[in-house]
Amino acid sequence: MPIVSSRIAEDSRQIDGRRWVREQHTDHVGVVHEIVYMAEVGQTMDPVASAARIEAQLTEAEIAANEAEVLGGEL
C-alpha cells in the first residue's frame, strides 16, 4: 500500500521550544494515516521517513492478513 502524499498538517511551537507536530500521510486508496508527536528542540521533522515506516507497517499487516486467510487463522 504505497503512500502517495505526505504533509505536515500542524507544527505548533511550544513555550519551551518543543513543537507539537501532526503529519498526515495518504495511501493509494485515500486513507489518511496520521502521526502526532512532540518534537524536541532542534529535532528535524522527516515526513519521508515516517511515510516509509507506515508503508512497511501496512505491508506487514497485509501479508499477515493474507497468511491468516490462507491458513484459516492458524499461524
KOLVEXTI-575705 format. One record per residue (C-alpha): x, y, z; residue in three letters. Coordinates in steps of 0.1 Angstrom, whole numbers. Layout:
BEGIN
(r (X Y Z) ALA),
...
end
This chain:
BEGIN
(r (0 0 0) MET),
(r (20 30 -12) PRO),
(r (18 64 4) ILE),
(r (10 89 -23) VAL),
(r (12 121 -4) SER),
(r (26 134 29) SER),
(r (22 167 46) ARG),
(r (28 185 79) ILE),
(r (-7 194 90) ALA),
(r (3 211 122) GLU),
(r (36 225 136) ASP),
(r (28 243 168) SER),
(r (57 258 187) ARG),
(r (55 254 225) GLN),
(r (68 279 251) ILE),
(r (98 257 259) ASP),
(r (108 254 222) GLY),
(r (95 220 215) ARG),
(r (68 216 188) ARG),
(r (36 196 185) TRP),
(r (37 181 150) VAL),
(r (8 164 132) ARG),
(r (18 146 100) GLU),
(r (-8 133 75) GLN),
(r (1 105 50) HIS),
(r (-24 94 24) THR),
(r (-23 60 8) ASP),
(r (-32 49 -27) HIS),
(r (-69 44 -18) VAL),
(r (-73 77 0) GLY),
(r (-70 66 36) VAL),
(r (-52 92 57) VAL),
(r (-27 78 83) HIS),
(r (-19 104 110) GLU),
(r (11 107 132) ILE),
(r (12 131 162) VAL),
(r (43 137 182) TYR),
(r (62 162 203) MET),
(r (94 173 185) ALA),
(r (123 181 207) GLU),
(r (141 214 203) VAL),
(r (162 212 172) GLY),
(r (146 179 160) GLN),
(r (142 178 123) THR),
(r (108 166 110) MET),
(r (112 139 84) ASP),
(r (78 130 68) PRO),
(r (95 109 42) VAL),
(r (109 86 68) ALA),
(r (75 85 85) SER),
(r (59 75 52) ALA),
(r (84 47 47) ALA),
(r (77 33 82) ARG),
(r (39 35 75) ILE),
(r (43 17 42) GLU),
(r (63 -10 59) ALA),
(r (37 -15 86) GLN),
(r (9 -16 61) LEU),
(r (28 -42 40) THR),
(r (34 -64 71) GLU),
(r (-2 -61 81) ALA),
(r (-14 -71 46) GLU),
(r (9 -101 45) ILE),
(r (-2 -112 79) ALA),
(r (-39 -109 69) ALA),
(r (-32 -129 37) ASN),
(r (-14 -156 56) GLU),
(r (-42 -159 81) ALA),
(r (-67 -162 54) GLU),
(r (-48 -189 35) VAL),
(r (-40 -208 67) LEU),
(r (-76 -205 81) GLY),
(r (-65 -184 110) GLY),
(r (-37 -208 121) GLU),
(r (-2 -194 120) LEU),
end
